[in-house]
Amino acid sequence: MRDLLQGPAREGIRTGIREAVQEGAARVDAATPTTRDRAVDALRAFAILGVVLGHWLVTALVADGGSLHTASPLQHMPWLAPISWAFQTLAVFFLVGGHVATGSYATARARGTTYGAWLTVRLSRLFKPVAAVLTLWTVAAAGLLLTGAEFGTVHALVKLALSPLWFLVVFAALTAATPLLTRLSPLWPLAVVLHVDLIRFGLGGPSWLGWVNAAAGWLVPFTLGAAWTRGELERRRAGWILLTGGAAATAGLVAWAGYPASMVGVPGAAVSNLNPPTLAAVTFGLAQCGLALLLRDRLREAMRRPLAWAAIAFVNLSAMTIFLWHQTALMATTATGRLAGRLPGLHTVPDGLGWVAARVAWLPVFAAVLAVCWAAFRGYEQGRRRGGGTRVVRTGRSSDRGTTREKRHV
């Protein structure tokens, strides 16, 4: 009799949870303005999640005695380079960022908002969550050093935890320059990247010159986003040109110009496509942007489903928290796991498919730890609750017309 009662009870719990989720998703869907271009939010969410999964898959903290050092499966298995093609999605993020920033600035000007006020709002949303990360890791680093941890280990952990911040600095700089970029053709920064690489690799120029591409390289997709706002990329032909042209150029650069096949940095490699960006990384980003533009209609159709849209809305509301804390989640799992010994896929050298299989099995654990970080630090990004139990948050300006909307999520 007890088993008979438990079966219906469990089914009732499942039904209740399912109905609650569906009801919440329906409320999010109903609260979304009809003018909002949901494909933009979907592309931003996929770009963020791509970066997170990419880092979790190709970043290893190898235990060597009492210390930890970073490694990558791409060092030992370079044929896994296609993994980096799937998960190095920063170009899509800058594409969306340029589209949203230029549309938002146009709306602000139409409303009479000053440039200073507009920029303050955008940068505060970008950097408020950073304070918590910097504070925690400053305290953690000091604590580790005081308790006798090796300096090399602490340096590796802090460098890994704070590595996402370089991206924010570049993104903030491009956002601040938005008024100057609204009409800039992507061909100009692309030409800068081309000439910088010609001087570096073809003429033996100084390596520091490559850091010019840290701005110019990401300016290419950012100005593509501005072109999107201007309506210049609405035809599918534009997407196909970017996809095929970018893919062909990248293949040629890798096959005949000696650029690495991996689109992320590999420890010990002579050249990194990402640090700073090379011409191959930029042409690969053009191909990604072309694919993103081609997928817009399908994404808009998919985002009509309340459950799918609610998931995308959640990621967008938490984008900075997810981005800033995902490396901490990986390292917290690694450090805690050391208590149980040297675990495969977590502390071992990433030199075989066994490591890859074990690392994939660790992904849900990383996600669970990241969920804890999200619960602890989401307030820095999402703001505080207001009266009536409703949280009011800005989720970005991403409608087709660049209009500014505010969404309420209960």
Residue pairs with C-beta under 8 A, 6 or more apart in sequence:
21 307
22 306
22 307
24 310
24 410
25 306
25 307
25 309
25 310
26 306
27 409
27 410
28 306
28 309
28 310
28 313
28 409
29 306
29 309
29 310
31 407
31 408
31 409
32 38
32 309
32 313
32 407
33 399
33 403
33 405
33 407
35 399
35 400
35 401
35 403
35 405
36 398
36 399
36 405
37 300
37 398
37 399
37 400
38 299
38 300
38 303
38 304
38 309
38 312
39 295
39 296
39 297
39 299
39 300
39 303
40 96
40 99
40 100
40 396
40 398
41 303
41 312
41 313
41 316
41 395
41 396
41 398
42 299
42 302
42 303
42 312
43 92
43 95
43 96
43 292
43 295
43 296
43 299
44 92
44 93
44 96
44 315
44 316
44 319
44 396
44 398
45 311
45 312
45 315
45 316
45 319
46 89
46 92
47 89
47 90
47 92
47 93
47 96
48 93
48 315
48 319
48 322
48 323
49 315
49 322
50 86
50 87
50 88
50 89
50 92
51 87
51 88
51 89
51 90
51 93
51 323
52 322
52 323
52 326
52 370
53 87
53 363
54 83
54 84
54 86
54 87
54 88
54 89
54 264
55 326
55 327
55 330
56 326
56 330
56 359
56 362
56 363
56 366
57 73
57 83
57 87
57 359
57 360
57 363
58 72
58 73
58 74
58 83
58 84
58 87
58 264
59 70
59 72
59 160
59 327
59 330
60 70
60 71
60 72
60 73
60 349
60 350
60 355
60 359
61 68
61 69
61 70
61 71
61 156
61 157
61 160
61 330
61 331
61 334
61 346
61 347
62 68
62 69
62 70
62 71
62 347
62 348
62 349
62 350
63 338
63 342
63 347
63 348
66 150
66 153
67 150
67 152
67 153
68 153
68 156
68 157
68 334
68 347
69 152
69 153
69 156
70 156
70 159
70 160
70 267
71 267
71 349
71 350
72 266
72 267
72 350
73 80
73 350
73 351
73 355
73 356
73 359
74 80
74 81
74 83
74 84
74 262
74 264
74 266
75 266
75 267
75 268
75 269
75 350
76 349
76 350
76 351
76 352
77 350
77 351
77 352
77 353
77 356
78 261
78 262
78 266
80 356
81 260
81 261
81 262
81 263
84 262
84 263
84 264
85 263
85 284
88 263
88 264
88 274
88 281
88 284
89 288
90 167
90 218
90 285
91 218
91 220
91 221
91 282
91 284
91 285
91 286
91 288
91 289
92 221
92 285
92 288
92 289
92 292
93 171
94 171
94 174
94 218
94 221
94 222
94 225
94 285
95 221
95 222
95 224
95 225
95 228
95 289
95 292
96 225
96 398
97 171
97 174
97 175
97 222
97 225
98 174
98 181
98 221
98 222
98 223
98 224
98 225
98 226
98 228
98 229
99 225
99 226
99 228
99 229
99 398
100 225
100 396
100 397
100 398
101 122
101 174
101 175
101 178
101 222
101 225
102 178
102 181
102 182
102 225
102 226
102 229
102 230
102 402
103 229
103 397
103 398
103 399
103 401
103 402
103 403
104 118
104 122
104 397
104 402
104 404
105 115
105 118
105 178
105 179
105 182
106 182
106 229
106 402
107 397
107 402
107 403
107 404
108 115
108 117
108 118
108 404
115 179
119 175
119 176
122 175
123 172
123 175
123 176
125 320
125 381
125 394
126 168
126 171
126 172
126 175
126 320
127 168
127 172
128 380
128 381
129 320
129 321
129 324
129 377
129 380
129 381
130 165
130 168
130 324
131 380
132 377
132 380
133 161
133 162
133 165
133 324
133 325
133 328
134 162
136 328
137 158
137 161
137 162
137 328
140 157
141 154
141 157
141 158
144 153
144 154
144 157
145 151
145 154
157 331
160 327
160 330
160 331
161 327
161 328
161 331
163 327
164 323
164 324
164 326
164 327
166 214
170 214
170 215
170 218
171 218
173 215
174 181
174 215
174 218
174 219
174 222
181 219
181 222
181 223
181 226
182 226
182 229
182 230
183 226
183 230
184 219
184 223
184 226
185 223
185 227
186 219
186 220
186 221
186 223
186 224
186 227
188 223
189 215
189 216
189 217
189 219
189 220
189 223
190 220
190 282
192 212
192 213
192 216
193 213
193 216
193 217
193 220
193 277
193 278
193 279
193 282
194 279
196 209
196 210
196 212
196 213
196 216
197 210
197 213
197 278
197 279
199 205
199 209
200 206
200 207
200 209
200 210
201 257
201 258
210 276
210 278
211 276
212 276
213 276
213 277
213 278
213 282
214 276
214 277
217 276
217 277
217 278
217 281
217 282
217 285
218 277
220 282
220 285
220 286
221 285
221 286
221 289
224 233
224 242
224 286
224 289
227 233
228 293
229 402
232 238
233 239
233 293
236 293
236 294
238 290
238 293
239 290
239 291
239 292
239 293
239 294
240 290
240 294
241 290
242 286
242 287
242 289
242 290
242 293
243 287
243 290
243 291
243 294
244 287
244 290
245 283
245 286
245 287
245 290
246 283
246 284
246 285
246 286
246 287
246 288
246 289
246 290
247 284
247 287
249 283
249 286
250 280
250 283
250 284
250 287
253 259
253 279
253 280
253 283
254 260
254 261
254 280
257 280
258 271
259 271
259 273
259 278
259 279
259 280
260 266
260 269
260 271
260 272
260 273
260 280
262 269
262 273
263 273
263 274
263 280
263 281
263 284
264 272
264 273
264 274
265 272
265 273
265 274
265 275
266 272
271 278
272 278
273 280
273 281
273 284
274 281
302 308
303 309
303 312
313 395
313 407
313 409
315 322
316 395
316 396
317 381
317 382
317 393
317 395
317 409
318 374
318 378
318 381
318 382
319 381
320 381
321 373
321 374
321 377
321 378
321 380
321 381
321 382
322 370
322 374
325 370
325 373
325 374
325 377
326 366
326 370
328 373
329 366
329 367
329 369
329 370
329 372
329 373
330 366
330 369
332 369
333 346
333 362
333 365
333 366
333 369
334 346
334 347
337 343
337 346
337 347
338 347
342 348
343 358
344 354
344 355
344 358
345 355
345 356
345 357
345 358
345 359
345 360
345 361
345 362
346 358
346 359
346 362
348 355
348 358
349 355
350 356
350 359
382 391
382 393
383 391
383 392
383 393
384 391
385 391
386 392
389 410
390 408
390 409
390 410
391 408
391 409
391 410
392 406
392 408
393 406
393 407
393 409
394 406
394 407
395 405
395 407
397 403
397 404
397 405
399 405
